[in-house]
Amino acid sequence: MIEKKEITMATPHICANPGDFAPAVLMPGDPKRAERMAASILDNARLVTDVRGIKGFTGEYNGDGPHMGKELSVMASGMGMPSIGIYSTELFKFYGVDRIIRVGTAGGIAERVKVGDVIIGTAAHTTSSMNELRIPGTHFSAVADLRMAAAALAAAEGDPRVYSGAIISNDHFYFSVPGQFEALQAHDVLGVEMEAACLYGVAAEYGKGALTVLTVSDHLAHHDSDMTSEERETIFQGSLKLAVAAAFA
């Protein structure tokens, strides 16, 4: 059973003590997925925050290799760019976190990407206005930390089902602009999700590192092999290995 200790510090959306978070935080969107992830990869995990049902855990990584026993955190982000923007800002600004790795799901766009494949999002186009005013008169480029991306790619060990490249962070879950999907395919965008562009913007603002590693749960061109909601919650082992490598880069 994971127990939560007495709290002496809080931000508007996180209730944790100084030092409760490790330098690196794995961040799935779903609180249930965060709890399952923490139970899967952390020894001596403790609940460090649960404000609004967004749970965060810290423990020692229990996997094989040189990182075994090192401190690591897992915390949910909620859904969408405004939500991950709040949590990533507070983690970077107030809790001393250096790296956030979003571990989530995506809809496939590129034809070569299949359900179950993993995408390392090295850049994120977006339909959101959240990054527009970061640098006046400039179109902000939302990019991942390349050292973290390189570590994730190295951990993939040439797996042909792991892709790296641009994704799109969409404010709308359902595509509603005529021709948008076809244009994204034509520009080799690998997949669509709803958080990475904002996360990369916040990381740039605070001089921190961020990466997004995604499992393709459905494909927007054909839906004959889409994952169920239960599979979306539990299928994260492939992307998790790469995310952990990035966390300790």
Secondary structure as GFF3:
##gff-version 3
##sequence-region A 1 249
A	DSSP	beta_strand	24	27	.	.	.	ID=ss1
A	DSSP	alpha_helix	31	41	.	.	.	ID=ss2
A	DSSP	beta_strand	42	49	.	.	.	ID=ss3
A	DSSP	three_ten_helix	51	53	.	.	.	ID=ss4
A	DSSP	beta_strand	56	61	.	.	.	ID=ss5
A	DSSP	beta_strand	71	75	.	.	.	ID=ss6
A	DSSP	alpha_helix	81	94	.	.	.	ID=ss7
A	DSSP	beta_strand	99	108	.	.	.	ID=ss8
A	DSSP	beta_strand	118	126	.	.	.	ID=ss9
A	DSSP	alpha_helix	146	156	.	.	.	ID=ss10
A	DSSP	beta_strand	162	169	.	.	.	ID=ss11
A	DSSP	alpha_helix	180	186	.	.	.	ID=ss12
A	DSSP	beta_strand	191	193	.	.	.	ID=ss13
A	DSSP	alpha_helix	196	206	.	.	.	ID=ss14
A	DSSP	beta_strand	209	219	.	.	.	ID=ss15
A	DSSP	alpha_helix	229	234	.	.	.	ID=ss16
A	DSSP	alpha_helix	237	247	.	.	.	ID=ss17
###
